[in-house]
Amino acid sequence: YSGFSASKKKYFCGIKVHMIVTGYGAPVEVNFTPASVGDLTALWSMDIPENSILYADGAYNSYDLEDVLLEDEYN
């Protein structure tokens, strides 16, 4: 898988690994995507366990996701 990152002005190739792990580092879910797939796209396809705390970098910022999580918390 290859592509071009306009913001970095660089070509890239490979895959991304997205993981959900326990507080002790044990994997709960693993998702492999082509490097060209956005991080949020991968996150939306993963099952986040109830009562989880999700730590992620800025690539995962999404107002839609925040709204869904807040709605689930109050229902």
PDB file of N, CA, C and O in Angstrom:
ATOM      1  N   TYR A   1       0.837  -1.168   0.000  1.00  0.00           N
ATOM      2  CA  TYR A   1       0.000   0.000   0.000  1.00  0.00           C
ATOM      3  C   TYR A   1       0.884   1.233   0.000  1.00  0.00           C
ATOM      4  O   TYR A   1       1.789   1.355   0.826  1.00  0.00           O
ATOM      5  N   SER A   2       0.629   2.135  -0.911  1.00  0.00           N
ATOM      6  CA  SER A   2       1.434   3.347  -0.948  1.00  0.00           C
ATOM      7  C   SER A   2       0.549   4.533  -1.278  1.00  0.00           C
ATOM      8  O   SER A   2      -0.554   4.381  -1.805  1.00  0.00           O
ATOM      9  N   GLY A   3       1.042   5.696  -0.966  1.00  0.00           N
ATOM     10  CA  GLY A   3       0.308   6.920  -1.235  1.00  0.00           C
ATOM     11  C   GLY A   3       1.186   8.123  -0.985  1.00  0.00           C
ATOM     12  O   GLY A   3       2.390   7.998  -0.764  1.00  0.00           O
ATOM     13  N   PHE A   4       0.560   9.309  -1.025  1.00  0.00           N
ATOM     14  CA  PHE A   4       1.280  10.553  -0.824  1.00  0.00           C
ATOM     15  C   PHE A   4       0.582  11.364   0.244  1.00  0.00           C
ATOM     16  O   PHE A   4      -0.631  11.557   0.173  1.00  0.00           O
ATOM     17  N   SER A   5       1.319  11.846   1.233  1.00  0.00           N
ATOM     18  CA  SER A   5       0.792  12.712   2.280  1.00  0.00           C
ATOM     19  C   SER A   5       1.088  14.159   1.883  1.00  0.00           C
ATOM     20  O   SER A   5       2.234  14.605   1.930  1.00  0.00           O
ATOM     21  N   ALA A   6       0.028  14.887   1.489  1.00  0.00           N
ATOM     22  CA  ALA A   6       0.219  16.267   1.042  1.00  0.00           C
ATOM     23  C   ALA A   6       0.709  17.154   2.174  1.00  0.00           C
ATOM     24  O   ALA A   6       1.536  18.039   1.956  1.00  0.00           O
ATOM     25  N   SER A   7       0.203  16.921   3.392  1.00  0.00           N
ATOM     26  CA  SER A   7       0.602  17.774   4.513  1.00  0.00           C
ATOM     27  C   SER A   7       2.078  17.595   4.875  1.00  0.00           C
ATOM     28  O   SER A   7       2.735  18.546   5.300  1.00  0.00           O
ATOM     29  N   LYS A   8       2.593  16.386   4.707  1.00  0.00           N
ATOM     30  CA  LYS A   8       4.005  16.126   5.024  1.00  0.00           C
ATOM     31  C   LYS A   8       4.894  16.199   3.784  1.00  0.00           C
ATOM     32  O   LYS A   8       6.121  16.198   3.887  1.00  0.00           O
ATOM     33  N   LYS A   9       4.262  16.262   2.617  1.00  0.00           N
ATOM     34  CA  LYS A   9       4.972  16.280   1.340  1.00  0.00           C
ATOM     35  C   LYS A   9       5.912  15.096   1.203  1.00  0.00           C
ATOM     36  O   LYS A   9       7.052  15.228   0.758  1.00  0.00           O
ATOM     37  N   LYS A  10       5.396  13.918   1.602  1.00  0.00           N
ATOM     38  CA  LYS A  10       6.188  12.691   1.546  1.00  0.00           C
ATOM     39  C   LYS A  10       5.328  11.536   1.041  1.00  0.00           C
ATOM     40  O   LYS A  10       4.113  11.512   1.233  1.00  0.00           O
ATOM     41  N   TYR A  11       5.985  10.589   0.397  1.00  0.00           N
ATOM     42  CA  TYR A  11       5.322   9.340   0.030  1.00  0.00           C
ATOM     43  C   TYR A  11       5.410   8.370   1.203  1.00  0.00           C
ATOM     44  O   TYR A  11       6.333   8.447   2.013  1.00  0.00           O
ATOM     45  N   PHE A  12       4.463   7.474   1.287  1.00  0.00           N
ATOM     46  CA  PHE A  12       4.477   6.478   2.356  1.00  0.00           C
ATOM     47  C   PHE A  12       4.059   5.139   1.791  1.00  0.00           C
ATOM     48  O   PHE A  12       3.441   5.055   0.729  1.00  0.00           O
ATOM     49  N   CYS A  13       4.408   4.087   2.524  1.00  0.00           N
ATOM     50  CA  CYS A  13       3.959   2.756   2.153  1.00  0.00           C
ATOM     51  C   CYS A  13       3.831   1.920   3.424  1.00  0.00           C
ATOM     52  O   CYS A  13       4.464   2.211   4.439  1.00  0.00           O
ATOM     53  N   GLY A  14       3.014   0.892   3.352  1.00  0.00           N
ATOM     54  CA  GLY A  14       2.896  -0.004   4.487  1.00  0.00           C
ATOM     55  C   GLY A  14       1.496  -0.093   5.050  1.00  0.00           C
ATOM     56  O   GLY A  14       0.511   0.217   4.380  1.00  0.00           O
ATOM     57  N   ILE A  15       1.430  -0.525   6.301  1.00  0.00           N
ATOM     58  CA  ILE A  15       0.161  -0.694   6.988  1.00  0.00           C
ATOM     59  C   ILE A  15       0.212   0.043   8.335  1.00  0.00           C
ATOM     60  O   ILE A  15       1.283   0.373   8.844  1.00  0.00           O
ATOM     61  N   LYS A  16      -0.976   0.289   8.890  1.00  0.00           N
ATOM     62  CA  LYS A  16      -1.087   0.847  10.237  1.00  0.00           C
ATOM     63  C   LYS A  16      -1.690  -0.225  11.124  1.00  0.00           C
ATOM     64  O   LYS A  16      -2.517  -1.020  10.679  1.00  0.00           O
ATOM     65  N   VAL A  17      -1.277  -0.242  12.363  1.00  0.00           N
ATOM     66  CA  VAL A  17      -1.835  -1.167  13.348  1.00  0.00           C
ATOM     67  C   VAL A  17      -2.530  -0.334  14.417  1.00  0.00           C
ATOM     68  O   VAL A  17      -1.898   0.492  15.076  1.00  0.00           O
ATOM     69  N   HIS A  18      -3.826  -0.550  14.588  1.00  0.00           N
ATOM     70  CA  HIS A  18      -4.620   0.136  15.603  1.00  0.00           C
ATOM     71  C   HIS A  18      -4.974  -0.902  16.656  1.00  0.00           C
ATOM     72  O   HIS A  18      -5.449  -1.988  16.323  1.00  0.00           O
ATOM     73  N   MET A  19      -4.745  -0.575  17.931  1.00  0.00           N
ATOM     74  CA  MET A  19      -4.985  -1.556  18.994  1.00  0.00           C
ATOM     75  C   MET A  19      -5.784  -0.947  20.130  1.00  0.00           C
ATOM     76  O   MET A  19      -5.640   0.231  20.458  1.00  0.00           O
ATOM     77  N   ILE A  20      -6.622  -1.771  20.718  1.00  0.00           N
ATOM     78  CA  ILE A  20      -7.257  -1.467  21.991  1.00  0.00           C
ATOM     79  C   ILE A  20      -6.674  -2.473  22.970  1.00  0.00           C
ATOM     80  O   ILE A  20      -6.730  -3.682  22.748  1.00  0.00           O
ATOM     81  N   VAL A  21      -6.111  -1.952  24.064  1.00  0.00           N
ATOM     82  CA  VAL A  21      -5.460  -2.814  25.048  1.00  0.00           C
ATOM     83  C   VAL A  21      -6.014  -2.509  26.442  1.00  0.00           C
ATOM     84  O   VAL A  21      -6.615  -1.459  26.669  1.00  0.00           O
ATOM     85  N   THR A  22      -5.802  -3.437  27.358  1.00  0.00           N
ATOM     86  CA  THR A  22      -6.184  -3.223  28.751  1.00  0.00           C
ATOM     87  C   THR A  22      -5.175  -2.291  29.412  1.00  0.00           C
ATOM     88  O   THR A  22      -4.158  -1.941  28.812  1.00  0.00           O
ATOM     89  N   GLY A  23      -5.458  -1.893  30.645  1.00  0.00           N
ATOM     90  CA  GLY A  23      -4.526  -1.057  31.398  1.00  0.00           C
ATOM     91  C   GLY A  23      -3.194  -1.740  31.639  1.00  0.00           C
ATOM     92  O   GLY A  23      -2.200  -1.080  31.945  1.00  0.00           O
ATOM     93  N   TYR A  24      -3.168  -3.068  31.501  1.00  0.00           N
ATOM     94  CA  TYR A  24      -1.927  -3.837  31.686  1.00  0.00           C
ATOM     95  C   TYR A  24      -1.234  -4.141  30.365  1.00  0.00           C
ATOM     96  O   TYR A  24      -0.199  -4.807  30.343  1.00  0.00           O
ATOM     97  N   GLY A  25      -1.809  -3.647  29.247  1.00  0.00           N
ATOM     98  CA  GLY A  25      -1.188  -3.831  27.944  1.00  0.00           C
ATOM     99  C   GLY A  25      -1.604  -5.082  27.196  1.00  0.00           C
ATOM    100  O   GLY A  25      -1.056  -5.367  26.131  1.00  0.00           O
ATOM    101  N   ALA A  26      -2.568  -5.842  27.727  1.00  0.00           N
ATOM    102  CA  ALA A  26      -3.049  -7.031  27.029  1.00  0.00           C
ATOM    103  C   ALA A  26      -3.976  -6.606  25.887  1.00  0.00           C
ATOM    104  O   ALA A  26      -4.898  -5.822  26.112  1.00  0.00           O
ATOM    105  N   PRO A  27      -3.751  -7.104  24.675  1.00  0.00           N
ATOM    106  CA  PRO A  27      -4.585  -6.690  23.542  1.00  0.00           C
ATOM    107  C   PRO A  27      -6.033  -7.163  23.681  1.00  0.00           C
ATOM    108  O   PRO A  27      -6.301  -8.304  24.058  1.00  0.00           O
ATOM    109  N   VAL A  28      -6.949  -6.260  23.367  1.00  0.00           N
ATOM    110  CA  VAL A  28      -8.372  -6.578  23.347  1.00  0.00           C
ATOM    111  C   VAL A  28      -8.836  -6.703  21.904  1.00  0.00           C
ATOM    112  O   VAL A  28      -9.592  -7.613  21.560  1.00  0.00           O
ATOM    113  N   GLU A  29      -8.376  -5.778  21.059  1.00  0.00           N
ATOM    114  CA  GLU A  29      -8.720  -5.808  19.644  1.00  0.00           C
ATOM    115  C   GLU A  29      -7.580  -5.210  18.843  1.00  0.00           C
ATOM    116  O   GLU A  29      -6.936  -4.253  19.274  1.00  0.00           O
ATOM    117  N   VAL A  30      -7.337  -5.783  17.670  1.00  0.00           N
ATOM    118  CA  VAL A  30      -6.290  -5.299  16.775  1.00  0.00           C
ATOM    119  C   VAL A  30      -6.905  -5.110  15.398  1.00  0.00           C
ATOM    120  O   VAL A  30      -7.672  -5.951  14.930  1.00  0.00           O
ATOM    121  N   ASN A  31      -6.564  -3.999  14.751  1.00  0.00           N
ATOM    122  CA  ASN A  31      -7.105  -3.703  13.431  1.00  0.00           C
ATOM    123  C   ASN A  31      -5.950  -3.262  12.539  1.00  0.00           C
ATOM    124  O   ASN A  31      -5.257  -2.294  12.852  1.00  0.00           O
ATOM    125  N   PHE A  32      -5.743  -3.964  11.435  1.00  0.00           N
ATOM    126  CA  PHE A  32      -4.714  -3.616  10.462  1.00  0.00           C
ATOM    127  C   PHE A  32      -5.386  -2.913   9.291  1.00  0.00           C
ATOM    128  O   PHE A  32      -6.379  -3.407   8.758  1.00  0.00           O
ATOM    129  N   THR A  33      -4.852  -1.764   8.888  1.00  0.00           N
ATOM    130  CA  THR A  33      -5.402  -1.045   7.739  1.00  0.00           C
ATOM    131  C   THR A  33      -4.265  -0.634   6.816  1.00  0.00           C
ATOM    132  O   THR A  33      -3.119  -0.514   7.250  1.00  0.00           O
ATOM    133  N   PRO A  34      -4.584  -0.415   5.535  1.00  0.00           N
ATOM    134  CA  PRO A  34      -3.570   0.155   4.649  1.00  0.00           C
ATOM    135  C   PRO A  34      -3.155   1.527   5.176  1.00  0.00           C
ATOM    136  O   PRO A  34      -3.953   2.210   5.818  1.00  0.00           O
ATOM    137  N   ALA A  35      -1.938   1.927   4.916  1.00  0.00           N
ATOM    138  CA  ALA A  35      -1.440   3.208   5.416  1.00  0.00           C
ATOM    139  C   ALA A  35      -2.278   4.374   4.915  1.00  0.00           C
ATOM    140  O   ALA A  35      -2.286   5.436   5.539  1.00  0.00           O
ATOM    141  N   SER A  36      -2.979   4.202   3.806  1.00  0.00           N
ATOM    142  CA  SER A  36      -3.770   5.292   3.229  1.00  0.00           C
ATOM    143  C   SER A  36      -5.112   5.501   3.931  1.00  0.00           C
ATOM    144  O   SER A  36      -5.775   6.508   3.685  1.00  0.00           O
ATOM    145  N   VAL A  37      -5.529   4.574   4.798  1.00  0.00           N
ATOM    146  CA  VAL A  37      -6.806   4.697   5.501  1.00  0.00           C
ATOM    147  C   VAL A  37      -6.631   5.608   6.715  1.00  0.00           C
ATOM    148  O   VAL A  37      -5.663   5.479   7.464  1.00  0.00           O
ATOM    149  N   GLY A  38      -7.568   6.519   6.900  1.00  0.00           N
ATOM    150  CA  GLY A  38      -7.493   7.454   8.018  1.00  0.00           C
ATOM    151  C   GLY A  38      -7.687   6.762   9.356  1.00  0.00           C
ATOM    152  O   GLY A  38      -8.357   5.732   9.438  1.00  0.00           O
ATOM    153  N   ASP A  39      -7.099   7.329  10.407  1.00  0.00           N
ATOM    154  CA  ASP A  39      -7.179   6.736  11.741  1.00  0.00           C
ATOM    155  C   ASP A  39      -8.614   6.673  12.256  1.00  0.00           C
ATOM    156  O   ASP A  39      -9.001   5.691  12.890  1.00  0.00           O
ATOM    157  N   LEU A  40      -9.406   7.710  11.989  1.00  0.00           N
ATOM    158  CA  LEU A  40     -10.796   7.705  12.453  1.00  0.00           C
ATOM    159  C   LEU A  40     -11.623   6.613  11.787  1.00  0.00           C
ATOM    160  O   LEU A  40     -12.496   6.020  12.421  1.00  0.00           O
ATOM    161  N   THR A  41     -11.355   6.349  10.529  1.00  0.00           N
ATOM    162  CA  THR A  41     -12.063   5.279   9.830  1.00  0.00           C
ATOM    163  C   THR A  41     -11.821   3.949  10.531  1.00  0.00           C
ATOM    164  O   THR A  41     -12.751   3.162  10.708  1.00  0.00           O
ATOM    165  N   ALA A  42     -10.596   3.698  10.925  1.00  0.00           N
ATOM    166  CA  ALA A  42     -10.271   2.457  11.632  1.00  0.00           C
ATOM    167  C   ALA A  42     -10.938   2.426  12.998  1.00  0.00           C
ATOM    168  O   ALA A  42     -11.453   1.386  13.409  1.00  0.00           O
ATOM    169  N   LEU A  43     -10.938   3.551  13.710  1.00  0.00           N
ATOM    170  CA  LEU A  43     -11.531   3.595  15.049  1.00  0.00           C
ATOM    171  C   LEU A  43     -13.021   3.324  15.003  1.00  0.00           C
ATOM    172  O   LEU A  43     -13.542   2.608  15.858  1.00  0.00           O
ATOM    173  N   TRP A  44     -13.724   3.885  14.018  1.00  0.00           N
ATOM    174  CA  TRP A  44     -15.173   3.661  13.914  1.00  0.00           C
ATOM    175  C   TRP A  44     -15.494   2.190  13.694  1.00  0.00           C
ATOM    176  O   TRP A  44     -16.585   1.746  14.051  1.00  0.00           O
ATOM    177  N   SER A  45     -14.582   1.427  13.120  1.00  0.00           N
ATOM    178  CA  SER A  45     -14.851   0.006  12.842  1.00  0.00           C
ATOM    179  C   SER A  45     -14.523  -0.904  14.027  1.00  0.00           C
ATOM    180  O   SER A  45     -14.784  -2.106  13.972  1.00  0.00           O
ATOM    181  N   MET A  46     -13.954  -0.342  15.096  1.00  0.00           N
ATOM    182  CA  MET A  46     -13.560  -1.153  16.254  1.00  0.00           C
ATOM    183  C   MET A  46     -14.647  -1.128  17.326  1.00  0.00           C
ATOM    184  O   MET A  46     -15.405  -0.166  17.442  1.00  0.00           O
ATOM    185  N   ASP A  47     -14.704  -2.200  18.102  1.00  0.00           N
ATOM    186  CA  ASP A  47     -15.645  -2.285  19.215  1.00  0.00           C
ATOM    187  C   ASP A  47     -14.948  -1.839  20.490  1.00  0.00           C
ATOM    188  O   ASP A  47     -14.041  -2.512  20.979  1.00  0.00           O
ATOM    189  N   ILE A  48     -15.374  -0.706  21.022  1.00  0.00           N
ATOM    190  CA  ILE A  48     -14.786  -0.191  22.259  1.00  0.00           C
ATOM    191  C   ILE A  48     -15.606  -0.754  23.416  1.00  0.00           C
ATOM    192  O   ILE A  48     -16.807  -0.494  23.492  1.00  0.00           O
ATOM    193  N   PRO A  49     -14.995  -1.514  24.317  1.00  0.00           N
ATOM    194  CA  PRO A  49     -15.734  -2.116  25.430  1.00  0.00           C
ATOM    195  C   PRO A  49     -16.370  -1.052  26.327  1.00  0.00           C
ATOM    196  O   PRO A  49     -15.860   0.062  26.446  1.00  0.00           O
ATOM    197  N   GLU A  50     -17.488  -1.414  26.955  1.00  0.00           N
ATOM    198  CA  GLU A  50     -18.158  -0.509  27.884  1.00  0.00           C
ATOM    199  C   GLU A  50     -17.233  -0.105  29.018  1.00  0.00           C
ATOM    200  O   GLU A  50     -16.331  -0.851  29.397  1.00  0.00           O
ATOM    201  N   ASN A  51     -17.468   1.085  29.555  1.00  0.00           N
ATOM    202  CA  ASN A  51     -16.709   1.633  30.678  1.00  0.00           C
ATOM    203  C   ASN A  51     -15.212   1.766  30.378  1.00  0.00           C
ATOM    204  O   ASN A  51     -14.386   1.733  31.290  1.00  0.00           O
ATOM    205  N   SER A  52     -14.875   1.915  29.111  1.00  0.00           N
ATOM    206  CA  SER A  52     -13.474   2.061  28.718  1.00  0.00           C
ATOM    207  C   SER A  52     -13.048   3.517  28.776  1.00  0.00           C
ATOM    208  O   SER A  52     -13.870   4.423  28.645  1.00  0.00           O
ATOM    209  N   ILE A  53     -11.785   3.726  28.971  1.00  0.00           N
ATOM    210  CA  ILE A  53     -11.174   5.043  28.845  1.00  0.00           C
ATOM    211  C   ILE A  53     -10.286   4.965  27.618  1.00  0.00           C
ATOM    212  O   ILE A  53      -9.401   4.114  27.530  1.00  0.00           O
ATOM    213  N   LEU A  54     -10.526   5.848  26.683  1.00  0.00           N
ATOM    214  CA  LEU A  54      -9.813   5.803  25.416  1.00  0.00           C
ATOM    215  C   LEU A  54      -8.777   6.923  25.379  1.00  0.00           C
ATOM    216  O   LEU A  54      -9.120   8.100  25.481  1.00  0.00           O
ATOM    217  N   TYR A  55      -7.517   6.549  25.232  1.00  0.00           N
ATOM    218  CA  TYR A  55      -6.424   7.506  25.072  1.00  0.00           C
ATOM    219  C   TYR A  55      -5.941   7.411  23.635  1.00  0.00           C
ATOM    220  O   TYR A  55      -5.636   6.325  23.144  1.00  0.00           O
ATOM    221  N   ALA A  56      -5.874   8.551  22.965  1.00  0.00           N
ATOM    222  CA  ALA A  56      -5.443   8.543  21.568  1.00  0.00           C
ATOM    223  C   ALA A  56      -4.795   9.885  21.249  1.00  0.00           C
ATOM    224  O   ALA A  56      -4.954  10.855  21.990  1.00  0.00           O
ATOM    225  N   ASP A  57      -4.067   9.929  20.144  1.00  0.00           N
ATOM    226  CA  ASP A  57      -3.457  11.197  19.756  1.00  0.00           C
ATOM    227  C   ASP A  57      -4.450  12.028  18.942  1.00  0.00           C
ATOM    228  O   ASP A  57      -5.594  11.622  18.740  1.00  0.00           O
ATOM    229  N   GLY A  58      -4.006  13.176  18.487  1.00  0.00           N
ATOM    230  CA  GLY A  58      -4.869  14.119  17.789  1.00  0.00           C
ATOM    231  C   GLY A  58      -5.477  13.603  16.505  1.00  0.00           C
ATOM    232  O   GLY A  58      -6.474  14.157  16.042  1.00  0.00           O
ATOM    233  N   ALA A  59      -4.921  12.572  15.917  1.00  0.00           N
ATOM    234  CA  ALA A  59      -5.462  12.031  14.676  1.00  0.00           C
ATOM    235  C   ALA A  59      -6.841  11.411  14.876  1.00  0.00           C
ATOM    236  O   ALA A  59      -7.571  11.186  13.910  1.00  0.00           O
ATOM    237  N   TYR A  60      -7.197  11.135  16.133  1.00  0.00           N
ATOM    238  CA  TYR A  60      -8.476  10.507  16.425  1.00  0.00           C
ATOM    239  C   TYR A  60      -9.535  11.508  16.881  1.00  0.00           C
ATOM    240  O   TYR A  60     -10.620  11.098  17.296  1.00  0.00           O
ATOM    241  N   ASN A  61      -9.247  12.820  16.816  1.00  0.00           N
ATOM    242  CA  ASN A  61     -10.229  13.818  17.237  1.00  0.00           C
ATOM    243  C   ASN A  61     -11.448  13.789  16.332  1.00  0.00           C
ATOM    244  O   ASN A  61     -11.320  13.823  15.108  1.00  0.00           O
ATOM    245  N   SER A  62     -12.640  13.725  16.937  1.00  0.00           N
ATOM    246  CA  SER A  62     -13.874  13.705  16.173  1.00  0.00           C
ATOM    247  C   SER A  62     -15.015  14.161  17.067  1.00  0.00           C
ATOM    248  O   SER A  62     -15.298  13.538  18.090  1.00  0.00           O
ATOM    249  N   TYR A  63     -15.670  15.249  16.680  1.00  0.00           N
ATOM    250  CA  TYR A  63     -16.829  15.705  17.441  1.00  0.00           C
ATOM    251  C   TYR A  63     -17.957  14.689  17.377  1.00  0.00           C
ATOM    252  O   TYR A  63     -18.682  14.507  18.355  1.00  0.00           O
ATOM    253  N   ASP A  64     -18.115  14.020  16.229  1.00  0.00           N
ATOM    254  CA  ASP A  64     -19.162  12.995  16.101  1.00  0.00           C
ATOM    255  C   ASP A  64     -18.939  11.862  17.094  1.00  0.00           C
ATOM    256  O   ASP A  64     -19.887  11.412  17.736  1.00  0.00           O
ATOM    257  N   LEU A  65     -17.706  11.398  17.228  1.00  0.00           N
ATOM    258  CA  LEU A  65     -17.397  10.319  18.163  1.00  0.00           C
ATOM    259  C   LEU A  65     -17.629  10.775  19.601  1.00  0.00           C
ATOM    260  O   LEU A  65     -18.179  10.025  20.407  1.00  0.00           O
ATOM    261  N   GLU A  66     -17.213  12.000  19.927  1.00  0.00           N
ATOM    262  CA  GLU A  66     -17.439  12.521  21.279  1.00  0.00           C
ATOM    263  C   GLU A  66     -18.928  12.561  21.599  1.00  0.00           C
ATOM    264  O   GLU A  66     -19.329  12.218  22.712  1.00  0.00           O
ATOM    265  N   ASP A  67     -19.755  12.976  20.634  1.00  0.00           N
ATOM    266  CA  ASP A  67     -21.205  13.022  20.846  1.00  0.00           C
ATOM    267  C   ASP A  67     -21.777  11.636  21.092  1.00  0.00           C
ATOM    268  O   ASP A  67     -22.623  11.462  21.969  1.00  0.00           O
ATOM    269  N   VAL A  68     -21.324  10.647  20.327  1.00  0.00           N
ATOM    270  CA  VAL A  68     -21.797   9.268  20.504  1.00  0.00           C
ATOM    271  C   VAL A  68     -21.417   8.745  21.871  1.00  0.00           C
ATOM    272  O   VAL A  68     -22.241   8.135  22.553  1.00  0.00           O
ATOM    273  N   LEU A  69     -20.184   8.973  22.280  1.00  0.00           N
ATOM    274  CA  LEU A  69     -19.732   8.480  23.588  1.00  0.00           C
ATOM    275  C   LEU A  69     -20.468   9.173  24.722  1.00  0.00           C
ATOM    276  O   LEU A  69     -20.828   8.519  25.701  1.00  0.00           O
ATOM    277  N   LEU A  70     -20.705  10.482  24.621  1.00  0.00           N
ATOM    278  CA  LEU A  70     -21.445  11.191  25.661  1.00  0.00           C
ATOM    279  C   LEU A  70     -22.895  10.719  25.725  1.00  0.00           C
ATOM    280  O   LEU A  70     -23.463  10.579  26.808  1.00  0.00           O
ATOM    281  N   GLU A  71     -23.486  10.477  24.564  1.00  0.00           N
ATOM    282  CA  GLU A  71     -24.871   9.991  24.529  1.00  0.00           C
ATOM    283  C   GLU A  71     -24.975   8.622  25.189  1.00  0.00           C
ATOM    284  O   GLU A  71     -25.914   8.371  25.945  1.00  0.00           O
ATOM    285  N   ASP A  72     -24.030   7.741  24.916  1.00  0.00           N
ATOM    286  CA  ASP A  72     -24.025   6.418  25.537  1.00  0.00           C
ATOM    287  C   ASP A  72     -23.854   6.513  27.048  1.00  0.00           C
ATOM    288  O   ASP A  72     -24.434   5.726  27.796  1.00  0.00           O
ATOM    289  N   GLU A  73     -23.051   7.485  27.494  1.00  0.00           N
ATOM    290  CA  GLU A  73     -22.800   7.641  28.930  1.00  0.00           C
ATOM    291  C   GLU A  73     -24.066   8.049  29.675  1.00  0.00           C
ATOM    292  O   GLU A  73     -24.284   7.633  30.813  1.00  0.00           O
ATOM    293  N   TYR A  74     -24.899   8.863  29.032  1.00  0.00           N
ATOM    294  CA  TYR A  74     -26.095   9.376  29.713  1.00  0.00           C
ATOM    295  C   TYR A  74     -27.357   8.560  29.447  1.00  0.00           C
ATOM    296  O   TYR A  74     -28.428   8.922  29.934  1.00  0.00           O
ATOM    297  N   ASN A  75     -27.259   7.479  28.694  1.00  0.00           N
ATOM    298  CA  ASN A  75     -28.431   6.600  28.437  1.00  0.00           C
ATOM    299  C   ASN A  75     -28.340   5.334  29.224  1.00  0.00           C
ATOM    300  O   ASN A  75     -29.227   4.486  29.135  1.00  0.00           O
TER     301      ASN A  75
END
